[in-house]
Amino acid sequence: MTKIVKLKKICSLIKRGITPKYTENDGIIVINQRCIRDGIILYKNARKHDIVNKKIPEDKKIIAGDVLINSTGVGTLGRVSQIYPISEMTVDSHVTIVRANPSDVDLAYFGYYLKLLQPSFEASGEGSTGQTELARERIGEHEIILPLKSEQVKIGKLLSNIDDLIQNNKIKNETFEEMARVIFKSWFVDFDPVHAKAAGKAPMNMNAETAALFPNSFSDDGLPIGWSVKTLGDLILPKRGKTITKSKTKYGTIPVVAGGLEPAYYHNEANVESPVITISASGANAGFTRLYYENIWASDCSYISKQQTDAIYFWFVFLETNQRKIYHMQQGAAQPHIYPSDLMRLELAVPNNKLIQHFENLVTPYFQKISIAQKESKTLTELRDTLLPKLMSGEIRVKDAEREVETAV
């Protein structure tokens, strides 16, 4: 038996958050609009509230299973994420807490259904440009399809399992990248070929070949004998992308990499083959470095491709290690920029080419595993987003959806 009800009928709370008194010291985490993106919570963008000098009403403290909806502004309004807080938390006044009654609906099902309603929440905003607001009354009027509770539980569990697989891939990928960074820092920053192994941070084989590539003595400038300081531009020349506007793109799946953290849009043609390192060229995120394992259209970015070097992963780890320095190269106030000529000034201690290639050979399996996991996660994400409306509407049953997930992984 399926019924359709309005959110206000099954929710015990639909309310905006607090006006925070921010502190850099100990305090309660405040989730803001920047924290809610792509259906997840980005805690790195959160701030803290001074609870000593300003108390928080109990009904504005987040509890497990609450759904958070961005409720002001343009571009972020309507974004949805469900939260299971890691500590005591609240939200600011630009975010609405939507709390379902567990007796009326399975909380996981509820969270996924509201993510499905995200475009509708966005369209429900009212007001002038830049001041768009999503009123709690408009949220409460949205409808939700409720199958039997047992079916809700099955749907919520299936979709949660897919997200768990995606999250596990993310954790594994972060671990592999960290292993590569540890070895890079040990060899090319600390000039210590055994440090990474001794620290137990990376499975590095300190064999005779590795040892033979490191000098046993140092020069007066602190570098190993035979090493020298050079700039990135002395060794490789980053290229500039070819700008393409959205109106010029054609329907396709090729990421167009511009100034943001994610692709600006998608196209049916690539101008750079993978793997390729991109460095955003303009905007607030100018300098952001990313490695793509798929062909791309390099637009408002600089890039280094596999066609330019036999050590693509070495250069990616080098640039990622210097991410803070790259951000500090931003020029321009209203619209920050970073050009290939800026990147070419980055300095590094250069050993013989054999050590660089040895590093490349050692970490290549890590990045190959990352590539495989990313492709699997992309497939799972697309499958989840395809299954979501079909499961909610009853077009597909859970057992059939489970078979599709098994095939995908």
Summary of the structure (lengths in Angstrom):
residues: 409
radius of gyration: 24.8
end to end distance: 32.2
largest distance: 80.7
contacts: 1280
relative contact order: 0.11
helix: 40%
strand: 22%
